[in-house]
């Protein structure tokens, strides 16, 4: 339990908690308890007094207590809910902020779709900590006050009621242990189900295209059944708690009416006092049941808190370093090796990316081209070797400063929901005039397309830019890179999967973007490399060759095959020679 509490407290470190609201909640819970006990006491007094006549002042006080009890209940519910939502908000923001600062490698070992639950349902569960603690203390306080009043009613019966406490503690201990195990299993199954659903909803078109509805239904059936089983087992735990509390309630009835009946028969106890005693035992047993429930909930959330705690305790990306306030320089990749977990991808890669030049990277699938880009972006750190900017390791530079000097355009065309304007200006911290926005749109070959839209630059992009063609999406991404005005440009197969017309538009936009910039591009066809100053051939994670396109056509078999593949039909060799002559001219 101590470890669980420590895990909880770590989550709230650095969060501004609404202490005043929490204090009000505690105070109101104590006031509510006293009002309930006093109302029960007055009830007993009124019933005993009916043998003569109902005293008006007692009846008025009883009404006042009931009204105040209702008001305090409403205030308690509202303020506790407000405090809980404020805490949930701060926890959710803290978890999301942490997730954005984690290194990319963190997401290799966890299902990204399941991580959504850490920010949503799991954050709410963590925020329930204070509500559970307050309710727990309120229940304990109410049980103590109720027992004090019971002893003032009839000490022998109250002493007998103390036997309820060890019974309740036993039920609570077992219930908490079972809840901890079953709740963690239920939450894990829910996270897996949500991850599956998010992924499959995104891929519904793929599922329909390949007619995989039946197979996906079988997978969903197995997954949902596992979740159902986990939820049923969790409900069994709740049934055990209810059965235990029913046993406690039966004990209260036996003590109140068996022992109390004898005392009433011997004139040692009045009927009103007996009814009041029984009502108080009901209040005490309810509070004891609440203690059991809150302990169970506390234990049940422990597994969730542990998952959030792992995220918050994971090391952030290293941000520290000097600013990129130096002149452009060559980038040197020195004996760089990299592995995804145990799978080697790059092996002793050595090359130089000259400043102000265009460097093309070609190679087989899985050769490590995109991985090299991720290392240049510092999304990952080399397993061995280093990447240097001139003579300095790129890790010496501040991470924000280094990444702001780069812009990447990928084949995925990652547009965000929002307007075209917001997508182009994404990540731009300076003020941009309408004239500059129009100029960039023209350079990126999207101005005419934007002008045809009724909303212009304020037209909405669907999720991932789904309401635009592939070429339009890519040109918007190029405009975003242009607006950033980077010193270094990374193009990851930016013209792949496009038709001829769209490819031509994107190529023209890329040519405008590359002017005067150090450019590194991953090429999937020969035409994308003929204007490069140097070409790096990667095969099986190693640099097989490096040189100008002309040199590699003479010396490297893979590049010759690569060039020939870019020419369709007969006469491939003549086609390659024609491309070479066009470049030389």
Residue pairs with C-beta under 8 A, 6 or more apart in sequence:
1 299
4 298
4 299
4 302
4 305
7 302
7 305
7 306
7 309
8 126
8 129
8 305
10 309
10 312
10 313
11 91
11 94
11 126
11 129
11 305
11 308
11 309
11 312
12 87
12 91
12 129
14 94
15 87
15 90
15 91
15 94
16 90
17 87
17 90
17 130
18 82
18 83
18 86
18 87
21 79
21 82
21 83
21 86
22 83
22 130
22 134
24 79
25 76
25 79
25 80
25 83
25 134
26 134
26 137
26 138
28 72
28 75
28 76
28 79
29 76
29 134
29 135
29 137
29 138
29 141
29 142
30 138
30 141
31 72
32 69
32 72
32 73
32 76
32 138
33 138
33 141
33 142
33 145
34 145
35 65
35 68
35 69
35 72
36 69
36 142
36 283
37 145
37 146
37 149
37 280
37 283
38 65
39 62
39 65
39 66
39 69
40 149
40 276
40 279
40 280
40 283
41 149
41 276
42 58
42 61
42 62
42 65
43 62
43 272
43 275
43 276
43 279
44 153
44 270
44 272
44 273
44 275
44 276
44 277
44 279
45 58
45 272
45 276
46 54
46 55
46 58
46 59
46 62
46 272
47 270
47 271
47 272
47 275
47 276
48 270
48 271
48 272
48 273
49 55
49 58
49 272
50 272
80 131
80 134
83 130
83 131
84 127
84 128
84 130
84 131
87 127
87 129
87 130
88 123
88 124
88 127
91 123
91 126
91 127
91 308
92 119
92 120
92 123
92 124
92 127
94 312
95 118
95 119
95 122
95 123
95 308
95 311
95 312
96 119
98 311
98 312
98 314
98 316
99 115
99 118
99 119
99 311
101 316
101 317
102 311
102 314
102 316
102 317
103 315
103 316
103 317
103 379
103 380
104 374
104 379
104 380
105 380
106 314
107 115
108 340
108 341
109 341
111 191
111 192
111 195
113 194
113 195
113 196
113 198
113 199
114 191
114 192
114 194
114 195
115 311
116 194
116 195
116 198
117 190
117 191
117 194
117 195
118 307
118 308
118 311
121 187
121 190
122 187
122 304
122 307
122 308
123 308
125 187
125 301
125 304
125 305
126 301
126 304
126 305
126 308
128 297
128 301
129 298
129 301
129 305
132 294
132 297
132 298
132 301
133 298
135 290
135 294
136 290
136 291
136 294
136 295
136 298
139 287
139 288
139 290
139 291
139 294
140 287
140 291
142 283
142 284
142 287
143 284
143 287
143 288
143 291
146 280
146 281
146 283
146 284
146 287
147 158
147 161
147 162
147 284
149 280
150 157
150 158
150 161
150 277
150 280
150 281
150 284
151 158
151 159
153 273
153 276
153 277
153 280
154 260
154 263
154 268
154 269
154 273
154 277
156 259
156 263
157 255
157 256
157 259
157 260
157 263
157 277
160 255
160 259
161 252
161 255
161 281
161 284
163 251
164 248
164 251
164 252
164 284
164 285
164 288
165 288
167 244
167 247
167 248
167 251
168 244
168 248
168 288
168 289
168 291
168 292
171 240
171 241
171 244
171 245
171 247
171 248
171 292
172 291
172 292
172 295
172 296
174 240
175 237
175 240
175 241
175 244
175 292
175 295
175 296
176 295
176 296
176 298
176 299
177 299
178 237
178 240
179 234
179 237
179 296
179 297
179 299
179 300
180 299
180 300
180 302
180 303
182 230
182 233
182 234
182 236
182 237
182 300
183 234
183 299
183 300
183 301
183 303
183 304
184 300
184 302
184 303
184 304
185 230
185 233
185 234
186 227
186 230
186 231
186 233
186 234
187 303
187 304
188 230
188 303
189 223
189 226
189 227
189 230
189 231
190 227
192 223
192 226
192 227
193 223
193 224
193 227
196 219
196 220
196 223
200 207
200 216
200 220
206 212
207 213
207 216
237 296
241 289
241 292
241 293
241 296
244 292
245 285
245 288
245 289
245 292
248 285
248 288
248 289
249 282
249 285
252 278
252 281
252 282
252 284
252 285
253 278
255 281
256 274
256 277
256 278
256 281
257 274
257 278
260 269
260 274
260 277
260 278
261 274
263 269
263 274
264 270
264 271
264 274
269 277
317 378
317 399
318 395
318 399
319 398
319 399
319 400
320 398
321 395
321 396
321 397
321 398
321 399
321 401
321 402
322 396
322 397
322 398
322 401
323 397
323 398
323 401
324 397
324 398
324 401
324 402
324 404
324 405
326 389
326 390
328 355
328 356
328 487
328 518
329 355
329 389
329 390
330 352
330 353
330 354
330 355
330 390
331 352
331 353
331 355
331 376
331 387
331 388
331 389
331 394
331 488
331 518
332 351
332 352
332 353
332 387
332 388
332 390
333 349
333 350
333 351
333 352
333 353
333 372
333 385
333 387
334 350
334 385
334 386
334 387
334 388
335 348
335 349
335 350
335 384
335 385
335 386
336 346
336 348
336 349
336 350
336 372
336 375
336 382
336 384
336 385
336 386
336 387
337 344
337 346
337 347
337 348
337 349
337 382
337 383
337 384
337 385
338 344
338 345
338 346
338 368
338 371
338 375
338 380
338 382
338 383
338 384
339 345
339 383
340 371
344 541
345 366
345 368
345 371
345 541
346 368
346 371
346 372
346 375
346 382
346 541
346 542
347 540
347 541
347 542
348 384
348 385
348 542
349 368
349 372
349 385
349 538
349 541
349 542
349 543
350 543
351 536
351 543
351 546
353 359
353 518
353 520
354 518
354 533
354 534
355 518
356 516
356 517
356 518
357 518
357 519
357 533
357 534
358 514
358 519
358 521
358 531
358 532
358 533
358 534
359 519
359 520
359 521
359 532
359 533
359 534
359 535
359 536
360 520
360 521
360 522
360 523
360 528
360 529
360 532
360 534
360 535
360 536
360 549
361 369
361 372
361 520
361 521
361 522
361 523
361 535
361 536
361 538
362 369
362 522
362 523
362 529
362 535
362 536
362 537
362 538
362 558
362 559
362 562
363 369
363 537
363 538
363 539
363 544
363 558
364 538
364 539
364 540
367 538
367 539
367 540
367 541
368 538
368 541
369 492
369 522
369 538
370 492
370 522
371 380
372 538
373 408
373 490
373 492
373 520
373 522
374 380
375 381
375 382
375 387
376 387
376 394
376 406
376 490
376 520
377 403
377 406
377 408
377 490
378 394
378 395
378 399
378 402
378 403
381 395
386 393
386 395
387 393
387 394
388 394
389 397
394 402
404 484
404 486
405 486
405 487
405 488
406 486
406 487
406 488
406 489
406 490
407 480
407 481
407 484
407 486
407 488
407 489
407 490
408 481
408 489
408 490
408 491
408 492
409 474
409 477
409 478
409 481
409 489
409 490
409 491
409 492
409 494
409 510
409 513
410 477
410 492
410 493
410 494
411 492
411 493
411 494
411 496
411 497
413 464
413 465
413 470
413 473
413 474
413 476
413 477
414 464
414 477
415 423
415 461
415 464
415 465
415 468
415 473
415 476
415 477
416 422
416 423
416 426
416 461
417 460
417 461
417 462
417 463
418 460
418 461
419 455
419 457
419 458
419 459
419 460
419 461
420 446
420 450
420 453
420 456
420 457
420 458
420 459
420 461
420 476
421 437
421 457
421 458
423 461
423 465
423 476
423 477
423 480
424 437
424 440
424 441
424 457
424 476
424 479
424 480
424 483
425 432
425 437
425 480
425 483
426 480
427 480
427 484
428 483
428 484
432 483
436 483
437 457
437 483
438 447
440 479
440 482
440 483
441 447
441 450
441 457
441 479
443 479
443 482
443 509
443 512
443 513
444 475
444 476
444 478
444 479
444 482
444 509
444 512
444 513
445 475
445 505
445 506
445 508
445 509
446 472
446 475
446 476
446 479
446 509
449 472
449 475
450 456
450 457
450 459
453 459
460 467
461 467
461 468
461 476
462 468
464 473
465 472
465 473
465 476
468 476
469 502
470 497
470 498
470 499
470 502
471 498
471 499
471 501
471 502
471 503
471 505
471 506
472 502
474 494
474 495
474 498
474 502
474 506
475 505
475 506
475 509
477 494
478 494
478 506
478 509
478 510
478 513
479 509
481 489
481 513
482 512
482 513
486 517
487 517
487 518
488 517
488 518
488 519
488 520
489 513
489 514
489 517
489 518
489 519
489 520
490 519
490 520
490 521
491 510
491 519
491 520
491 521
491 522
492 521
492 522
493 522
493 523
493 524
494 506
494 510
494 521
495 503
495 506
495 507
495 510
495 524
495 528
496 524
498 506
521 528
521 532
523 529
523 532
523 535
525 565
525 566
526 562
526 563
526 565
526 566
526 567
526 576
526 579
527 566
527 579
529 535
529 549
530 549
530 579
530 580
530 582
530 583
531 583
532 548
532 549
533 548
534 546
534 547
534 548
535 545
535 546
535 547
535 548
535 549
535 552
535 559
536 543
536 545
536 546
537 543
537 544
537 545
537 546
537 552
537 556
537 558
537 559
538 544
539 558
544 556
544 558
545 552
545 555
545 556
545 558
545 559
547 555
547 556
549 559
549 580
549 583
550 580
550 583
550 584
552 559
552 560
553 559
553 560
553 563
553 576
553 580
560 576
563 576
563 579
564 572
564 573
564 575
564 576
566 575
566 579
567 575
567 576
567 579
